[in-house]
Amino acid sequence: MDQQEYDLLPPTLIVRELRYPIVVPGRRTRIVTIVTTLLDPIRFPKREIARLYGLRWEIETNFRHLKQTMKMDSLKCKTADGVMKELLVFTLVYNLVRAAMFAAAQRQHADPNRVSFIDTLRWLRSDRTVQAIQLLINRPRPGRCCPRVKKRRPKGYDLMTKARSQYMQPQSDQQLAA
């Protein structure tokens, strides 16, 4: 942000702070604090804001499906048009998987958000000779909170910062002698 944009901001910002407990039997009670600019308690009741905040987990899970399960974390195209096409293909495939999840949920009388995304994706990639496949239904896990951590340490190699052909060439006369 440059100085001109910064100067356009108001000198103060009025916010509303909400706190509520999350009680899960057998676990510690957590106190959640939400700070919002939705100031009107009649139009935006505390309970509704807390409910919407809880739904964010589904959104985070869907982003994870796009980035990790469907491997969209790094796009391959170099041009703006190529990136747009790649994003549209990911959107198309994602919606196809979601439609299959919805159909499976109706057949199995389950919540569509509980049908396994990766199981559906694998089924769509397979032969699909069986039309009425029973897809995995994930059990509900209310109040679930998982920290963002990496399971494994990254490898001890440097990042590729040059063309591969430059790495293949000897760097000095000493490497030729060795």
VMD Tcl script that builds the backbone (N, CA, C; Angstrom):
set m [mol new atoms 534]
animate dup $m
set s [atomselect $m all]
$s set {name element resname resid chain x y z} {
  {N N MET 1 A 0.857 -1.166 0.000}
  {CA C MET 1 A 0.000 0.000 0.000}
  {C C MET 1 A 0.908 1.235 0.000}
  {N N ASP 2 A 0.650 2.134 -0.912}
  {CA C ASP 2 A 1.459 3.351 -0.950}
  {C C ASP 2 A 0.859 4.406 -0.006}
  {N N GLN 3 A 1.556 5.502 0.166}
  {CA C GLN 3 A 1.141 6.549 1.114}
  {C C GLN 3 A -0.211 7.150 0.749}
  {N N GLN 4 A -0.474 7.314 -0.558}
  {CA C GLN 4 A -1.741 7.898 -1.003}
  {C C GLN 4 A -2.917 7.002 -0.609}
  {N N GLU 5 A -2.783 5.688 -0.794}
  {CA C GLU 5 A -3.845 4.753 -0.391}
  {C C GLU 5 A -4.003 4.751 1.135}
  {N N TYR 6 A -2.883 4.805 1.829}
  {CA C TYR 6 A -2.917 4.804 3.288}
  {C C TYR 6 A -3.651 6.035 3.827}
  {N N ASP 7 A -3.422 7.184 3.197}
  {CA C ASP 7 A -4.069 8.419 3.629}
  {C C ASP 7 A -5.585 8.387 3.432}
  {N N LEU 8 A -6.082 7.556 2.517}
  {CA C LEU 8 A -7.526 7.453 2.281}
  {C C LEU 8 A -8.250 6.658 3.368}
  {N N LEU 9 A -7.511 5.894 4.152}
  {CA C LEU 9 A -8.123 5.099 5.222}
  {C C LEU 9 A -8.612 6.003 6.346}
  {N N PRO 10 A -9.695 5.610 7.029}
  {CA C PRO 10 A -10.171 6.432 8.152}
  {C C PRO 10 A -9.175 6.367 9.312}
  {N N PRO 11 A -9.127 7.410 10.129}
  {CA C PRO 11 A -8.163 7.411 11.245}
  {C C PRO 11 A -8.494 6.361 12.310}
  {N N THR 12 A -9.781 6.048 12.468}
  {CA C THR 12 A -10.185 5.012 13.430}
  {C C THR 12 A -11.207 4.096 12.771}
  {N N LEU 13 A -11.365 2.934 13.350}
  {CA C LEU 13 A -12.311 1.957 12.846}
  {C C LEU 13 A -13.080 1.396 14.036}
  {N N ILE 14 A -14.385 1.471 13.985}
  {CA C ILE 14 A -15.222 0.959 15.064}
  {C C ILE 14 A -15.530 -0.507 14.766}
  {N N VAL 15 A -15.255 -1.357 15.746}
  {CA C VAL 15 A -15.478 -2.794 15.578}
  {C C VAL 15 A -16.309 -3.325 16.739}
  {N N ARG 16 A -16.818 -4.496 16.560}
  {CA C ARG 16 A -17.617 -5.183 17.574}
  {C C ARG 16 A -16.878 -6.464 17.940}
  {N N GLU 17 A -16.681 -6.694 19.217}
  {CA C GLU 17 A -15.973 -7.876 19.691}
  {C C GLU 17 A -16.982 -8.837 20.312}
  {N N LEU 18 A -16.961 -10.072 19.835}
  {CA C LEU 18 A -17.876 -11.105 20.327}
  {C C LEU 18 A -17.062 -12.252 20.910}
  {N N ARG 19 A -17.489 -12.767 22.031}
  {CA C ARG 19 A -16.845 -13.942 22.636}
  {C C ARG 19 A -17.916 -14.962 22.944}
  {N N TYR 20 A -17.562 -16.210 22.650}
  {CA C TYR 20 A -18.480 -17.292 22.992}
  {C C TYR 20 A -17.676 -18.552 23.264}
  {N N PRO 21 A -18.200 -19.431 24.115}
  {CA C PRO 21 A -17.481 -20.664 24.421}
  {C C PRO 21 A -17.853 -21.784 23.448}
  {N N ILE 22 A -16.905 -22.651 23.193}
  {CA C ILE 22 A -17.179 -23.892 22.463}
  {C C ILE 22 A -17.001 -25.014 23.474}
  {N N VAL 23 A -18.110 -25.674 23.780}
  {CA C VAL 23 A -18.096 -26.726 24.784}
  {C C VAL 23 A -18.231 -28.069 24.075}
  {N N VAL 24 A -17.206 -28.912 24.235}
  {CA C VAL 24 A -17.232 -30.272 23.694}
  {C C VAL 24 A -17.015 -31.199 24.878}
  {N N PRO 25 A -17.966 -32.110 25.138}
  {CA C PRO 25 A -17.806 -33.009 26.283}
  {C C PRO 25 A -16.486 -33.790 26.204}
  {N N GLY 26 A -15.779 -33.820 27.326}
  {CA C GLY 26 A -14.517 -34.532 27.395}
  {C C GLY 26 A -13.319 -33.709 26.956}
  {N N ARG 27 A -13.541 -32.466 26.573}
  {CA C ARG 27 A -12.444 -31.589 26.160}
  {C C ARG 27 A -12.516 -30.281 26.933}
  {N N ARG 28 A -11.447 -29.526 26.872}
  {CA C ARG 28 A -11.457 -28.210 27.493}
  {C C ARG 28 A -12.395 -27.285 26.731}
  {N N THR 29 A -13.024 -26.397 27.458}
  {CA C THR 29 A -13.870 -25.390 26.824}
  {C C THR 29 A -12.977 -24.321 26.218}
  {N N ARG 30 A -13.220 -24.032 24.950}
  {CA C ARG 30 A -12.445 -22.989 24.268}
  {C C ARG 30 A -13.284 -21.725 24.178}
  {N N ILE 31 A -12.651 -20.591 24.366}
  {CA C ILE 31 A -13.307 -19.296 24.203}
  {C C ILE 31 A -12.853 -18.730 22.860}
  {N N VAL 32 A -13.819 -18.459 21.985}
  {CA C VAL 32 A -13.526 -17.901 20.672}
  {C C VAL 32 A -13.862 -16.414 20.702}
  {N N THR 33 A -12.952 -15.613 20.173}
  {CA C THR 33 A -13.173 -14.171 20.065}
  {C C THR 33 A -13.232 -13.801 18.593}
  {N N ILE 34 A -14.294 -13.132 18.190}
  {CA C ILE 34 A -14.461 -12.665 16.823}
  {C C ILE 34 A -14.561 -11.145 16.858}
  {N N VAL 35 A -13.804 -10.501 15.993}
  {CA C VAL 35 A -13.871 -9.047 15.854}
  {C C VAL 35 A -14.450 -8.767 14.471}
  {N N THR 36 A -15.509 -7.967 14.422}
  {CA C THR 36 A -16.213 -7.734 13.163}
  {C C THR 36 A -16.603 -6.260 13.029}
  {N N THR 37 A -16.823 -5.863 11.800}
  {CA C THR 37 A -17.356 -4.519 11.547}
  {C C THR 37 A -18.872 -4.548 11.395}
  {N N LEU 38 A -19.495 -5.703 11.580}
  {CA C LEU 38 A -20.959 -5.823 11.565}
  {C C LEU 38 A -21.461 -5.384 12.943}
  {N N LEU 39 A -21.795 -4.129 13.070}
  {CA C LEU 39 A -22.041 -3.516 14.372}
  {C C LEU 39 A -23.456 -3.696 14.904}
  {N N ASP 40 A -24.434 -3.847 14.048}
  {CA C ASP 40 A -25.835 -3.883 14.470}
  {C C ASP 40 A -26.180 -5.263 15.056}
  {N N PRO 41 A -26.425 -5.337 16.379}
  {CA C PRO 41 A -26.727 -6.640 16.988}
  {C C PRO 41 A -28.103 -7.189 16.613}
  {N N ILE 42 A -28.984 -6.339 16.113}
  {CA C ILE 42 A -30.309 -6.809 15.687}
  {C C ILE 42 A -30.198 -7.493 14.325}
  {N N ARG 43 A -29.556 -6.833 13.374}
  {CA C ARG 43 A -29.390 -7.405 12.027}
  {C C ARG 43 A -28.399 -8.566 12.018}
  {N N PHE 44 A -27.373 -8.497 12.883}
  {CA C PHE 44 A -26.320 -9.510 12.906}
  {C C PHE 44 A -26.159 -10.043 14.323}
  {N N PRO 45 A -27.049 -10.959 14.729}
  {CA C PRO 45 A -26.976 -11.471 16.102}
  {C C PRO 45 A -25.697 -12.293 16.333}
  {N N LYS 46 A -25.276 -12.286 17.579}
  {CA C LYS 46 A -24.050 -12.982 17.980}
  {C C LYS 46 A -24.105 -14.464 17.609}
  {N N ARG 47 A -25.237 -15.090 17.831}
  {CA C ARG 47 A -25.377 -16.522 17.550}
  {C C ARG 47 A -25.187 -16.818 16.063}
  {N N GLU 48 A -25.716 -15.953 15.206}
  {CA C GLU 48 A -25.599 -16.159 13.757}
  {C C GLU 48 A -24.163 -15.953 13.284}
  {N N ILE 49 A -23.477 -14.955 13.822}
  {CA C ILE 49 A -22.074 -14.733 13.467}
  {C C ILE 49 A -21.229 -15.923 13.924}
  {N N ALA 50 A -21.511 -16.436 15.110}
  {CA C ALA 50 A -20.781 -17.611 15.608}
  {C C ALA 50 A -21.051 -18.825 14.728}
  {N N ARG 51 A -22.293 -18.999 14.286}
  {CA C ARG 51 A -22.626 -20.129 13.414}
  {C C ARG 51 A -21.881 -20.024 12.079}
  {N N LEU 52 A -21.875 -18.821 11.500}
  {CA C LEU 52 A -21.172 -18.610 10.236}
  {C C LEU 52 A -19.671 -18.806 10.388}
  {N N TYR 53 A -19.138 -18.385 11.512}
  {CA C TYR 53 A -17.715 -18.582 11.764}
  {C C TYR 53 A -17.394 -20.077 11.835}
  {N N GLY 54 A -18.305 -20.846 12.407}
  {CA C GLY 54 A -18.110 -22.301 12.471}
  {C C GLY 54 A -18.152 -22.961 11.102}
  {N N LEU 55 A -18.913 -22.380 10.189}
  {CA C LEU 55 A -19.002 -22.945 8.832}
  {C C LEU 55 A -17.733 -22.724 8.024}
  {N N ARG 56 A -16.857 -21.874 8.496}
  {CA C ARG 56 A -15.629 -21.593 7.754}
  {C C ARG 56 A -14.812 -22.862 7.570}
  {N N TRP 57 A -14.994 -23.835 8.460}
  {CA C TRP 57 A -14.231 -25.082 8.350}
  {C C TRP 57 A -14.523 -25.773 7.022}
  {N N GLU 58 A -15.775 -25.765 6.600}
  {CA C GLU 58 A -16.130 -26.362 5.309}
  {C C GLU 58 A -15.422 -25.639 4.167}
  {N N ILE 59 A -15.332 -24.331 4.251}
  {CA C ILE 59 A -14.661 -23.557 3.201}
  {C C ILE 59 A -13.184 -23.903 3.161}
  {N N GLU 60 A -12.551 -23.974 4.322}
  {CA C GLU 60 A -11.128 -24.337 4.380}
  {C C GLU 60 A -10.906 -25.745 3.828}
  {N N THR 61 A -11.807 -26.651 4.135}
  {CA C THR 61 A -11.699 -28.013 3.617}
  {C C THR 61 A -11.833 -28.021 2.105}
  {N N ASN 62 A -12.748 -27.228 1.568}
  {CA C ASN 62 A -12.915 -27.165 0.114}
  {C C ASN 62 A -11.695 -26.554 -0.567}
  {N N PHE 63 A -11.096 -25.540 0.036}
  {CA C PHE 63 A -9.846 -24.995 -0.509}
  {C C PHE 63 A -8.748 -26.052 -0.498}
  {N N ARG 64 A -8.691 -26.842 0.572}
  {CA C ARG 64 A -7.692 -27.910 0.639}
  {C C ARG 64 A -7.913 -28.938 -0.468}
  {N N HIS 65 A -9.169 -29.266 -0.745}
  {CA C HIS 65 A -9.456 -30.208 -1.834}
  {C C HIS 65 A -8.940 -29.665 -3.164}
  {N N LEU 66 A -9.174 -28.390 -3.398}
  {CA C LEU 66 A -8.693 -27.789 -4.646}
  {C C LEU 66 A -7.172 -27.779 -4.715}
  {N N LYS 67 A -6.524 -27.347 -3.653}
  {CA C LYS 67 A -5.086 -27.135 -3.707}
  {C C LYS 67 A -4.284 -28.417 -3.549}
  {N N GLN 68 A -4.710 -29.321 -2.681}
  {CA C GLN 68 A -3.907 -30.512 -2.428}
  {C C GLN 68 A -4.448 -31.742 -3.131}
  {N N THR 69 A -5.719 -32.054 -2.937}
  {CA C THR 69 A -6.276 -33.256 -3.538}
  {C C THR 69 A -6.253 -33.174 -5.053}
  {N N MET 70 A -6.622 -32.000 -5.594}
  {CA C MET 70 A -6.636 -31.836 -7.046}
  {C C MET 70 A -5.326 -31.239 -7.581}
  {N N LYS 71 A -4.371 -31.011 -6.683}
  {CA C LYS 71 A -3.032 -30.522 -7.049}
  {C C LYS 71 A -3.060 -29.169 -7.778}
  {N N MET 72 A -3.868 -28.259 -7.273}
  {CA C MET 72 A -3.943 -26.924 -7.850}
  {C C MET 72 A -3.056 -25.936 -7.084}
  {N N ASP 73 A -2.210 -26.442 -6.174}
  {CA C ASP 73 A -1.388 -25.541 -5.375}
  {C C ASP 73 A -0.352 -24.794 -6.203}
  {N N SER 74 A 0.052 -25.354 -7.326}
  {CA C SER 74 A 0.930 -24.603 -8.236}
  {C C SER 74 A 0.435 -24.833 -9.658}
  {N N LEU 75 A 0.137 -23.749 -10.334}
  {CA C LEU 75 A -0.372 -23.826 -11.700}
  {C C LEU 75 A 0.789 -23.982 -12.665}
  {N N LYS 76 A 0.556 -24.650 -13.783}
  {CA C LYS 76 A 1.627 -24.972 -14.729}
  {C C LYS 76 A 1.791 -23.930 -15.831}
  {N N CYS 77 A 0.727 -23.226 -16.154}
  {CA C CYS 77 A 0.762 -22.300 -17.288}
  {C C CYS 77 A 1.557 -21.044 -16.954}
  {N N LYS 78 A 2.104 -20.423 -18.002}
  {CA C LYS 78 A 2.936 -19.226 -17.836}
  {C C LYS 78 A 2.226 -17.948 -18.266}
  {N N THR 79 A 1.235 -18.047 -19.145}
  {CA C THR 79 A 0.544 -16.862 -19.645}
  {C C THR 79 A -0.766 -16.654 -18.889}
  {N N ALA 80 A -1.275 -15.434 -18.941}
  {CA C ALA 80 A -2.542 -15.129 -18.268}
  {C C ALA 80 A -3.684 -15.948 -18.857}
  {N N ASP 81 A -3.717 -16.087 -20.192}
  {CA C ASP 81 A -4.770 -16.897 -20.823}
  {C C ASP 81 A -4.667 -18.353 -20.403}
  {N N GLY 82 A -3.441 -18.864 -20.342}
  {CA C GLY 82 A -3.237 -20.254 -19.925}
  {C C GLY 82 A -3.677 -20.487 -18.495}
  {N N VAL 83 A -3.366 -19.543 -17.608}
  {CA C VAL 83 A -3.770 -19.661 -16.202}
  {C C VAL 83 A -5.289 -19.644 -16.090}
  {N N MET 84 A -5.948 -18.770 -16.860}
  {CA C MET 84 A -7.416 -18.720 -16.831}
  {C C MET 84 A -8.015 -20.044 -17.305}
  {N N LYS 85 A -7.465 -20.609 -18.372}
  {CA C LYS 85 A -7.957 -21.905 -18.864}
  {C C LYS 85 A -7.752 -22.991 -17.815}
  {N N GLU 86 A -6.586 -22.976 -17.182}
  {CA C GLU 86 A -6.298 -23.974 -16.158}
  {C C GLU 86 A -7.263 -23.839 -14.980}
  {N N LEU 87 A -7.529 -22.607 -14.550}
  {CA C LEU 87 A -8.484 -22.385 -13.461}
  {C C LEU 87 A -9.887 -22.837 -13.842}
  {N N LEU 88 A -10.281 -22.580 -15.086}
  {CA C LEU 88 A -11.605 -23.018 -15.540}
  {C C LEU 88 A -11.713 -24.543 -15.565}
  {N N VAL 89 A -10.645 -25.220 -15.972}
  {CA C VAL 89 A -10.669 -26.687 -15.968}
  {C C VAL 89 A -10.773 -27.208 -14.540}
  {N N PHE 90 A -10.006 -26.623 -13.613}
  {CA C PHE 90 A -10.113 -27.028 -12.208}
  {C C PHE 90 A -11.531 -26.796 -11.686}
  {N N THR 91 A -12.132 -25.671 -12.047}
  {CA C THR 91 A -13.502 -25.375 -11.622}
  {C C THR 91 A -14.480 -26.395 -12.190}
  {N N LEU 92 A -14.293 -26.741 -13.447}
  {CA C LEU 92 A -15.156 -27.722 -14.093}
  {C C LEU 92 A -15.059 -29.087 -13.405}
  {N N VAL 93 A -13.833 -29.538 -13.158}
  {CA C VAL 93 A -13.635 -30.834 -12.502}
  {C C VAL 93 A -14.173 -30.799 -11.079}
  {N N TYR 94 A -13.917 -29.711 -10.360}
  {CA C TYR 94 A -14.407 -29.589 -8.991}
  {C C TYR 94 A -15.933 -29.686 -8.956}
  {N N ASN 95 A -16.598 -28.986 -9.870}
  {CA C ASN 95 A -18.066 -29.040 -9.922}
  {C C ASN 95 A -18.572 -30.420 -10.320}
  {N N LEU 96 A -17.846 -31.120 -11.181}
  {CA C LEU 96 A -18.219 -32.493 -11.541}
  {C C LEU 96 A -18.133 -33.405 -10.320}
  {N N VAL 97 A -17.065 -33.269 -9.550}
  {CA C VAL 97 A -16.916 -34.079 -8.335}
  {C C VAL 97 A -18.037 -33.747 -7.358}
  {N N ARG 98 A -18.332 -32.465 -7.187}
  {CA C ARG 98 A -19.406 -32.063 -6.274}
  {C C ARG 98 A -20.773 -32.601 -6.726}
  {N N ALA 99 A -21.024 -32.599 -8.038}
  {CA C ALA 99 A -22.288 -33.150 -8.550}
  {C C ALA 99 A -22.375 -34.643 -8.267}
  {N N ALA 100 A -21.271 -35.366 -8.440}
  {CA C ALA 100 A -21.257 -36.803 -8.135}
  {C C ALA 100 A -21.451 -37.039 -6.641}
  {N N MET 101 A -20.859 -36.176 -5.812}
  {CA C MET 101 A -21.056 -36.289 -4.366}
  {C C MET 101 A -22.521 -36.071 -3.997}
  {N N PHE 102 A -23.147 -35.093 -4.635}
  {CA C PHE 102 A -24.555 -34.802 -4.361}
  {C C PHE 102 A -25.439 -35.991 -4.756}
  {N N ALA 103 A -25.167 -36.575 -5.929}
  {CA C ALA 103 A -25.950 -37.739 -6.376}
  {C C ALA 103 A -25.755 -38.921 -5.433}
  {N N ALA 104 A -24.522 -39.147 -4.997}
  {CA C ALA 104 A -24.258 -40.246 -4.065}
  {C C ALA 104 A -24.939 -39.997 -2.724}
  {N N ALA 105 A -24.931 -38.752 -2.275}
  {CA C ALA 105 A -25.587 -38.415 -1.004}
  {C C ALA 105 A -27.093 -38.667 -1.073}
  {N N GLN 106 A -27.700 -38.339 -2.218}
  {CA C GLN 106 A -29.135 -38.605 -2.364}
  {C C GLN 106 A -29.414 -40.100 -2.352}
  {N N ARG 107 A -28.583 -40.886 -3.050}
  {CA C ARG 107 A -28.768 -42.339 -3.069}
  {C C ARG 107 A -28.582 -42.945 -1.685}
  {N N GLN 108 A -27.620 -42.416 -0.926}
  {CA C GLN 108 A -27.282 -42.991 0.371}
  {C C GLN 108 A -27.960 -42.267 1.532}
  {N N HIS 109 A -28.847 -41.302 1.223}
  {CA C HIS 109 A -29.577 -40.543 2.242}
  {C C HIS 109 A -28.616 -39.933 3.263}
  {N N ALA 110 A -27.655 -39.162 2.756}
  {CA C ALA 110 A -26.637 -38.538 3.611}
  {C C ALA 110 A -26.485 -37.070 3.232}
  {N N ASP 111 A -25.785 -36.350 4.069}
  {CA C ASP 111 A -25.453 -34.948 3.804}
  {C C ASP 111 A -24.376 -34.915 2.715}
  {N N PRO 112 A -24.562 -34.134 1.652}
  {CA C PRO 112 A -23.550 -34.086 0.583}
  {C C PRO 112 A -22.168 -33.658 1.066}
  {N N ASN 113 A -22.097 -32.841 2.109}
  {CA C ASN 113 A -20.795 -32.428 2.636}
  {C C ASN 113 A -20.077 -33.540 3.379}
  {N N ARG 114 A -20.773 -34.610 3.710}
  {CA C ARG 114 A -20.158 -35.736 4.422}
  {C C ARG 114 A -19.599 -36.782 3.456}
  {N N VAL 115 A -19.977 -36.733 2.172}
  {CA C VAL 115 A -19.455 -37.693 1.195}
  {C C VAL 115 A -17.990 -37.370 0.956}
  {N N SER 116 A -17.154 -38.406 0.914}
  {CA C SER 116 A -15.709 -38.218 0.760}
  {C C SER 116 A -15.370 -37.640 -0.610}
  {N N PHE 117 A -14.695 -36.499 -0.611}
  {CA C PHE 117 A -14.288 -35.849 -1.852}
  {C C PHE 117 A -13.285 -36.720 -2.600}
  {N N ILE 118 A -12.275 -37.198 -1.894}
  {CA C ILE 118 A -11.221 -37.970 -2.565}
  {C C ILE 118 A -11.749 -39.314 -3.064}
  {N N ASP 119 A -12.669 -39.918 -2.327}
  {CA C ASP 119 A -13.278 -41.173 -2.773}
  {C C ASP 119 A -14.074 -40.940 -4.059}
  {N N THR 120 A -14.790 -39.826 -4.116}
  {CA C THR 120 A -15.554 -39.482 -5.320}
  {C C THR 120 A -14.622 -39.204 -6.489}
  {N N LEU 121 A -13.554 -38.467 -6.247}
  {CA C LEU 121 A -12.578 -38.169 -7.302}
  {C C LEU 121 A -11.949 -39.446 -7.837}
  {N N ARG 122 A -11.597 -40.363 -6.963}
  {CA C ARG 122 A -11.022 -41.654 -7.397}
  {C C ARG 122 A -12.036 -42.451 -8.202}
  {N N TRP 123 A -13.299 -42.426 -7.779}
  {CA C TRP 123 A -14.326 -43.155 -8.513}
  {C C TRP 123 A -14.503 -42.567 -9.912}
  {N N LEU 124 A -14.481 -41.237 -10.023}
  {CA C LEU 124 A -14.620 -40.608 -11.338}
  {C C LEU 124 A -13.426 -40.912 -12.234}
  {N N ARG 125 A -12.238 -41.071 -11.668}
  {CA C ARG 125 A -11.048 -41.406 -12.449}
  {C C ARG 125 A -11.034 -42.872 -12.872}
  {N N SER 126 A -11.771 -43.714 -12.173}
  {CA C SER 126 A -11.756 -45.155 -12.448}
  {C C SER 126 A -12.652 -45.485 -13.639}
  {N N ASP 127 A -12.853 -46.765 -13.850}
  {CA C ASP 127 A -13.634 -47.277 -14.977}
  {C C ASP 127 A -15.104 -46.880 -14.871}
  {N N ARG 128 A -15.635 -46.785 -13.648}
  {CA C ARG 128 A -17.033 -46.426 -13.379}
  {C C ARG 128 A -18.027 -47.359 -14.057}
  {N N THR 129 A -17.721 -48.649 -14.114}
  {CA C THR 129 A -18.679 -49.580 -14.701}
  {C C THR 129 A -19.886 -49.764 -13.787}
  {N N VAL 130 A -19.687 -49.616 -12.508}
  {CA C VAL 130 A -20.802 -49.715 -11.561}
  {C C VAL 130 A -21.418 -48.319 -11.445}
  {N N GLN 131 A -22.679 -48.179 -11.782}
  {CA C GLN 131 A -23.321 -46.871 -11.791}
  {C C GLN 131 A -23.721 -46.408 -10.397}
  {N N ALA 132 A -24.233 -47.286 -9.560}
  {CA C ALA 132 A -24.739 -46.888 -8.238}
  {C C ALA 132 A -23.713 -47.224 -7.163}
  {N N ILE 133 A -22.543 -46.669 -7.275}
  {CA C ILE 133 A -21.462 -46.927 -6.329}
  {C C ILE 133 A -21.805 -46.336 -4.965}
  {N N GLN 134 A -21.429 -47.043 -3.913}
  {CA C GLN 134 A -21.612 -46.543 -2.559}
  {C C GLN 134 A -20.315 -45.837 -2.151}
  {N N LEU 135 A -20.337 -44.516 -2.092}
  {CA C LEU 135 A -19.152 -43.750 -1.738}
  {C C LEU 135 A -19.043 -43.626 -0.224}
  {N N LEU 136 A -17.829 -43.422 0.229}
  {CA C LEU 136 A -17.548 -43.303 1.649}
  {C C LEU 136 A -18.234 -42.062 2.228}
  {N N ILE 137 A -18.905 -42.248 3.356}
  {CA C ILE 137 A -19.539 -41.134 4.076}
  {C C ILE 137 A -18.692 -40.854 5.320}
  {N N ASN 138 A -18.128 -39.658 5.401}
  {CA C ASN 138 A -17.329 -39.265 6.563}
  {C C ASN 138 A -18.251 -38.971 7.734}
  {N N ARG 139 A -17.821 -39.369 8.905}
  {CA C ARG 139 A -18.643 -39.112 10.099}
  {C C ARG 139 A -18.547 -37.641 10.481}
  {N N PRO 140 A -19.589 -37.078 11.070}
  {CA C PRO 140 A -19.532 -35.672 11.503}
  {C C PRO 140 A -18.530 -35.510 12.641}
  {N N ARG 141 A -17.793 -34.420 12.614}
  {CA C ARG 141 A -16.817 -34.124 13.670}
  {C C ARG 141 A -17.020 -32.683 14.117}
  {N N PRO 142 A -18.074 -32.418 14.907}
  {CA C PRO 142 A -18.341 -31.034 15.317}
  {C C PRO 142 A -17.254 -30.516 16.247}
  {N N GLY 143 A -16.979 -29.242 16.114}
  {CA C GLY 143 A -15.998 -28.608 16.987}
  {C C GLY 143 A -14.566 -28.996 16.667}
  {N N ARG 144 A -14.335 -29.610 15.529}
  {CA C ARG 144 A -12.990 -30.056 15.177}
  {C C ARG 144 A -12.112 -28.850 14.884}
  {N N CYS 145 A -10.937 -28.881 15.420}
  {CA C CYS 145 A -9.983 -27.802 15.186}
  {C C CYS 145 A -8.611 -28.422 15.006}
  {N N CYS 146 A -8.035 -28.269 13.850}
  {CA C CYS 146 A -6.721 -28.834 13.584}
  {C C CYS 146 A -5.743 -27.708 13.279}
  {N N PRO 147 A -4.584 -27.721 13.943}
  {CA C PRO 147 A -3.598 -26.691 13.639}
  {C C PRO 147 A -2.993 -26.916 12.257}
  {N N ARG 148 A -2.566 -25.839 11.634}
  {CA C ARG 148 A -1.911 -25.942 10.325}
  {C C ARG 148 A -0.439 -26.244 10.563}
  {N N VAL 149 A -0.079 -27.485 10.349}
  {CA C VAL 149 A 1.311 -27.913 10.491}
  {C C VAL 149 A 1.667 -28.793 9.313}
  {N N LYS 150 A 2.947 -28.903 9.062}
  {CA C LYS 150 A 3.414 -29.799 8.012}
  {C C LYS 150 A 3.768 -31.136 8.645}
  {N N LYS 151 A 3.423 -32.211 7.965}
  {CA C LYS 151 A 3.663 -33.537 8.501}
  {C C LYS 151 A 5.142 -33.906 8.414}
  {N N ARG 152 A 5.791 -33.502 7.329}
  {CA C ARG 152 A 7.184 -33.849 7.126}
  {C C ARG 152 A 8.013 -32.592 6.891}
  {N N ARG 153 A 9.283 -32.681 7.293}
  {CA C ARG 153 A 10.194 -31.573 7.013}
  {C C ARG 153 A 10.490 -31.542 5.526}
  {N N PRO 154 A 10.703 -30.353 4.972}
  {CA C PRO 154 A 11.080 -30.295 3.559}
  {C C PRO 154 A 12.460 -30.913 3.358}
  {N N LYS 155 A 12.700 -31.379 2.161}
  {CA C LYS 155 A 13.991 -31.979 1.829}
  {C C LYS 155 A 15.097 -30.940 1.923}
  {N N GLY 156 A 16.304 -31.397 2.139}
  {CA C GLY 156 A 17.431 -30.496 2.325}
  {C C GLY 156 A 18.080 -30.041 1.035}
  {N N TYR 157 A 17.333 -29.981 -0.036}
  {CA C TYR 157 A 17.880 -29.557 -1.314}
  {C C TYR 157 A 17.513 -28.102 -1.592}
  {N N ASP 158 A 18.370 -27.454 -2.383}
  {CA C ASP 158 A 18.082 -26.090 -2.796}
  {C C ASP 158 A 16.964 -26.092 -3.835}
  {N N LEU 159 A 16.289 -24.957 -3.962}
  {CA C LEU 159 A 15.274 -24.807 -5.000}
  {C C LEU 159 A 15.945 -24.633 -6.354}
  {N N MET 160 A 15.295 -25.109 -7.396}
  {CA C MET 160 A 15.818 -24.939 -8.745}
  {C C MET 160 A 15.571 -23.492 -9.163}
  {N N THR 161 A 16.656 -22.737 -9.321}
  {CA C THR 161 A 16.534 -21.322 -9.657}
  {C C THR 161 A 17.078 -21.003 -11.045}
  {N N LYS 162 A 17.647 -22.012 -11.719}
  {CA C LYS 162 A 18.184 -21.829 -13.071}
  {C C LYS 162 A 17.600 -22.909 -13.959}
  {N N ALA 163 A 17.884 -22.788 -15.245}
  {CA C ALA 163 A 17.440 -23.823 -16.177}
  {C C ALA 163 A 18.169 -25.133 -15.872}
  {N N ARG 164 A 17.512 -26.247 -16.100}
  {CA C ARG 164 A 18.088 -27.559 -15.807}
  {C C ARG 164 A 19.412 -27.774 -16.553}
  {N N SER 165 A 19.484 -27.252 -17.766}
  {CA C SER 165 A 20.698 -27.432 -18.554}
  {C C SER 165 A 21.908 -26.771 -17.886}
  {N N GLN 166 A 21.693 -25.683 -17.159}
  {CA C GLN 166 A 22.798 -25.022 -16.469}
  {C C GLN 166 A 23.301 -25.849 -15.292}
  {N N TYR 167 A 22.423 -26.638 -14.690}
  {CA C TYR 167 A 22.850 -27.502 -13.590}
  {C C TYR 167 A 23.666 -28.680 -14.110}
  {N N MET 168 A 23.432 -29.082 -15.341}
  {CA C MET 168 A 24.119 -30.239 -15.912}
  {C C MET 168 A 25.554 -29.909 -16.327}
  {N N GLN 169 A 25.873 -28.630 -16.534}
  {CA C GLN 169 A 27.209 -28.237 -16.965}
  {C C GLN 169 A 28.147 -28.181 -15.768}
  {N N PRO 170 A 29.401 -28.607 -15.967}
  {CA C PRO 170 A 30.376 -28.510 -14.860}
  {C C PRO 170 A 30.585 -27.048 -14.470}
  {N N GLN 171 A 30.750 -26.806 -13.180}
  {CA C GLN 171 A 30.888 -25.436 -12.686}
  {C C GLN 171 A 32.334 -24.930 -12.715}
  {N N SER 172 A 33.312 -25.832 -12.652}
  {CA C SER 172 A 34.708 -25.400 -12.651}
  {C C SER 172 A 35.596 -26.523 -13.145}
  {N N ASP 173 A 36.875 -26.225 -13.315}
  {CA C ASP 173 A 37.833 -27.245 -13.751}
  {C C ASP 173 A 38.007 -28.326 -12.696}
  {N N GLN 174 A 37.806 -27.980 -11.425}
  {CA C GLN 174 A 37.966 -28.961 -10.358}
  {C C GLN 174 A 36.940 -30.081 -10.490}
  {N N GLN 175 A 35.720 -29.753 -10.908}
  {CA C GLN 175 A 34.689 -30.773 -11.062}
  {C C GLN 175 A 35.021 -31.704 -12.225}
  {N N LEU 176 A 35.692 -31.170 -13.267}
  {CA C LEU 176 A 36.081 -32.017 -14.387}
  {C C LEU 176 A 37.134 -33.027 -13.976}
  {N N ALA 177 A 38.037 -32.619 -13.100}
  {CA C ALA 177 A 39.121 -33.511 -12.661}
  {C C ALA 177 A 38.585 -34.575 -11.722}
  {N N ALA 178 A 37.569 -34.270 -10.996}
  {CA C ALA 178 A 37.036 -35.207 -10.007}
  {C C ALA 178 A 36.287 -36.296 -10.656}
}
mol reanalyze $m
mol bondsrecalc $m
mol representation Tube
mol addrep $m
